[in-house]
Amino acid sequence: MSVARLARLLRQQDESGLSATLTAALATISREGPMTLGELAAREQVAPPSITKVVGKLEDRGLVERRVDDRDRRVTRVEISPAGTDQLVAARDRRTAWLATRLFDLDPVELDALAQALTVLDALAAARPPTDSPTDRPTDSRNDQVTSARSTEAPSGTAP
């Protein structure tokens, strides 16, 4: 819950007027480089008609440009414009400055705890969805103990 609140507060520092969807698409184009609308839709996990509207709005604001592919003239790729890059840099700078002022107020013990938590959060964010079923995964003895304790508990209102 705290991560979601922090993410919301960081998004609120963006004064660009772009929605979260537009900002996410712009950041993906910046990070991944020129891509087709289909590739962008897949990366953003939205339907192609939705990404067409998103790119249209970004293009109207001069934040992205469409380019015909050099190898296949039938393919159009979308790429970030200099104005789009400036937009992302300004938004990131505002968020970084806001967060830096909050981090400055933390004591060394809190900063160390945060650094340790970031390692775990980075691992969670990088994790791929499991391809196996929960029953195929290795078990953790702590989970076995909790499951065992729960299965031996008497239902509420009954005596053991």
MODELLER restraints for C-alpha pairs under 7 A, 6 or more apart:
rsr = mdl.restraints
at = mdl.atoms
rsr.add(forms.Gaussian(group=physical.xy_distance, feature=features.Distance(at['CA:10:A'], at['CA:95:A']), mean=5.67, stdev=0.5))
rsr.add(forms.Gaussian(group=physical.xy_distance, feature=features.Distance(at['CA:13:A'], at['CA:94:A']), mean=6.26, stdev=0.5))
rsr.add(forms.Gaussian(group=physical.xy_distance, feature=features.Distance(at['CA:13:A'], at['CA:95:A']), mean=5.65, stdev=0.5))
rsr.add(forms.Gaussian(group=physical.xy_distance, feature=features.Distance(at['CA:14:A'], at['CA:91:A']), mean=5.23, stdev=0.5))
rsr.add(forms.Gaussian(group=physical.xy_distance, feature=features.Distance(at['CA:14:A'], at['CA:94:A']), mean=6.91, stdev=0.5))
rsr.add(forms.Gaussian(group=physical.xy_distance, feature=features.Distance(at['CA:22:A'], at['CA:54:A']), mean=6.15, stdev=0.5))
rsr.add(forms.Gaussian(group=physical.xy_distance, feature=features.Distance(at['CA:25:A'], at['CA:44:A']), mean=6.83, stdev=0.5))
rsr.add(forms.Gaussian(group=physical.xy_distance, feature=features.Distance(at['CA:29:A'], at['CA:79:A']), mean=6.15, stdev=0.5))
rsr.add(forms.Gaussian(group=physical.xy_distance, feature=features.Distance(at['CA:29:A'], at['CA:80:A']), mean=6.16, stdev=0.5))
rsr.add(forms.Gaussian(group=physical.xy_distance, feature=features.Distance(at['CA:30:A'], at['CA:80:A']), mean=5.80, stdev=0.5))
rsr.add(forms.Gaussian(group=physical.xy_distance, feature=features.Distance(at['CA:33:A'], at['CA:79:A']), mean=6.33, stdev=0.5))
rsr.add(forms.Gaussian(group=physical.xy_distance, feature=features.Distance(at['CA:34:A'], at['CA:77:A']), mean=5.69, stdev=0.5))
rsr.add(forms.Gaussian(group=physical.xy_distance, feature=features.Distance(at['CA:34:A'], at['CA:78:A']), mean=5.33, stdev=0.5))
rsr.add(forms.Gaussian(group=physical.xy_distance, feature=features.Distance(at['CA:34:A'], at['CA:79:A']), mean=4.42, stdev=0.5))
rsr.add(forms.Gaussian(group=physical.xy_distance, feature=features.Distance(at['CA:35:A'], at['CA:77:A']), mean=4.83, stdev=0.5))
rsr.add(forms.Gaussian(group=physical.xy_distance, feature=features.Distance(at['CA:35:A'], at['CA:78:A']), mean=5.52, stdev=0.5))
rsr.add(forms.Gaussian(group=physical.xy_distance, feature=features.Distance(at['CA:35:A'], at['CA:79:A']), mean=6.88, stdev=0.5))
rsr.add(forms.Gaussian(group=physical.xy_distance, feature=features.Distance(at['CA:36:A'], at['CA:76:A']), mean=6.08, stdev=0.5))
rsr.add(forms.Gaussian(group=physical.xy_distance, feature=features.Distance(at['CA:36:A'], at['CA:77:A']), mean=4.42, stdev=0.5))
rsr.add(forms.Gaussian(group=physical.xy_distance, feature=features.Distance(at['CA:36:A'], at['CA:78:A']), mean=6.11, stdev=0.5))
rsr.add(forms.Gaussian(group=physical.xy_distance, feature=features.Distance(at['CA:37:A'], at['CA:48:A']), mean=6.99, stdev=0.5))
rsr.add(forms.Gaussian(group=physical.xy_distance, feature=features.Distance(at['CA:37:A'], at['CA:51:A']), mean=6.70, stdev=0.5))
rsr.add(forms.Gaussian(group=physical.xy_distance, feature=features.Distance(at['CA:37:A'], at['CA:52:A']), mean=6.81, stdev=0.5))
rsr.add(forms.Gaussian(group=physical.xy_distance, feature=features.Distance(at['CA:37:A'], at['CA:77:A']), mean=6.93, stdev=0.5))
rsr.add(forms.Gaussian(group=physical.xy_distance, feature=features.Distance(at['CA:38:A'], at['CA:48:A']), mean=6.11, stdev=0.5))
rsr.add(forms.Gaussian(group=physical.xy_distance, feature=features.Distance(at['CA:41:A'], at['CA:47:A']), mean=6.04, stdev=0.5))
rsr.add(forms.Gaussian(group=physical.xy_distance, feature=features.Distance(at['CA:41:A'], at['CA:48:A']), mean=5.49, stdev=0.5))
rsr.add(forms.Gaussian(group=physical.xy_distance, feature=features.Distance(at['CA:41:A'], at['CA:51:A']), mean=5.57, stdev=0.5))
rsr.add(forms.Gaussian(group=physical.xy_distance, feature=features.Distance(at['CA:58:A'], at['CA:64:A']), mean=5.82, stdev=0.5))
rsr.add(forms.Gaussian(group=physical.xy_distance, feature=features.Distance(at['CA:59:A'], at['CA:65:A']), mean=6.06, stdev=0.5))
rsr.add(forms.Gaussian(group=physical.xy_distance, feature=features.Distance(at['CA:62:A'], at['CA:81:A']), mean=6.99, stdev=0.5))
rsr.add(forms.Gaussian(group=physical.xy_distance, feature=features.Distance(at['CA:62:A'], at['CA:83:A']), mean=6.57, stdev=0.5))
rsr.add(forms.Gaussian(group=physical.xy_distance, feature=features.Distance(at['CA:63:A'], at['CA:80:A']), mean=6.13, stdev=0.5))
rsr.add(forms.Gaussian(group=physical.xy_distance, feature=features.Distance(at['CA:63:A'], at['CA:81:A']), mean=5.28, stdev=0.5))
rsr.add(forms.Gaussian(group=physical.xy_distance, feature=features.Distance(at['CA:63:A'], at['CA:83:A']), mean=5.38, stdev=0.5))
rsr.add(forms.Gaussian(group=physical.xy_distance, feature=features.Distance(at['CA:63:A'], at['CA:84:A']), mean=3.89, stdev=0.5))
rsr.add(forms.Gaussian(group=physical.xy_distance, feature=features.Distance(at['CA:64:A'], at['CA:78:A']), mean=6.55, stdev=0.5))
rsr.add(forms.Gaussian(group=physical.xy_distance, feature=features.Distance(at['CA:64:A'], at['CA:79:A']), mean=5.48, stdev=0.5))
rsr.add(forms.Gaussian(group=physical.xy_distance, feature=features.Distance(at['CA:64:A'], at['CA:80:A']), mean=4.31, stdev=0.5))
rsr.add(forms.Gaussian(group=physical.xy_distance, feature=features.Distance(at['CA:64:A'], at['CA:81:A']), mean=4.80, stdev=0.5))
rsr.add(forms.Gaussian(group=physical.xy_distance, feature=features.Distance(at['CA:64:A'], at['CA:84:A']), mean=6.23, stdev=0.5))
rsr.add(forms.Gaussian(group=physical.xy_distance, feature=features.Distance(at['CA:65:A'], at['CA:78:A']), mean=5.60, stdev=0.5))
rsr.add(forms.Gaussian(group=physical.xy_distance, feature=features.Distance(at['CA:65:A'], at['CA:79:A']), mean=5.43, stdev=0.5))
rsr.add(forms.Gaussian(group=physical.xy_distance, feature=features.Distance(at['CA:65:A'], at['CA:80:A']), mean=6.27, stdev=0.5))
rsr.add(forms.Gaussian(group=physical.xy_distance, feature=features.Distance(at['CA:65:A'], at['CA:81:A']), mean=6.08, stdev=0.5))
rsr.add(forms.Gaussian(group=physical.xy_distance, feature=features.Distance(at['CA:66:A'], at['CA:76:A']), mean=6.34, stdev=0.5))
rsr.add(forms.Gaussian(group=physical.xy_distance, feature=features.Distance(at['CA:66:A'], at['CA:77:A']), mean=5.57, stdev=0.5))
rsr.add(forms.Gaussian(group=physical.xy_distance, feature=features.Distance(at['CA:66:A'], at['CA:78:A']), mean=4.41, stdev=0.5))
rsr.add(forms.Gaussian(group=physical.xy_distance, feature=features.Distance(at['CA:66:A'], at['CA:79:A']), mean=6.39, stdev=0.5))
rsr.add(forms.Gaussian(group=physical.xy_distance, feature=features.Distance(at['CA:67:A'], at['CA:76:A']), mean=5.47, stdev=0.5))
rsr.add(forms.Gaussian(group=physical.xy_distance, feature=features.Distance(at['CA:67:A'], at['CA:77:A']), mean=5.19, stdev=0.5))
rsr.add(forms.Gaussian(group=physical.xy_distance, feature=features.Distance(at['CA:67:A'], at['CA:78:A']), mean=6.15, stdev=0.5))
rsr.add(forms.Gaussian(group=physical.xy_distance, feature=features.Distance(at['CA:68:A'], at['CA:75:A']), mean=5.92, stdev=0.5))
rsr.add(forms.Gaussian(group=physical.xy_distance, feature=features.Distance(at['CA:68:A'], at['CA:76:A']), mean=4.42, stdev=0.5))
rsr.add(forms.Gaussian(group=physical.xy_distance, feature=features.Distance(at['CA:68:A'], at['CA:77:A']), mean=6.19, stdev=0.5))
rsr.add(forms.Gaussian(group=physical.xy_distance, feature=features.Distance(at['CA:69:A'], at['CA:75:A']), mean=5.40, stdev=0.5))
rsr.add(forms.Gaussian(group=physical.xy_distance, feature=features.Distance(at['CA:69:A'], at['CA:76:A']), mean=5.62, stdev=0.5))
rsr.add(forms.Gaussian(group=physical.xy_distance, feature=features.Distance(at['CA:69:A'], at['CA:77:A']), mean=6.37, stdev=0.5))
rsr.add(forms.Gaussian(group=physical.xy_distance, feature=features.Distance(at['CA:154:A'], at['CA:160:A']), mean=5.44, stdev=0.5))
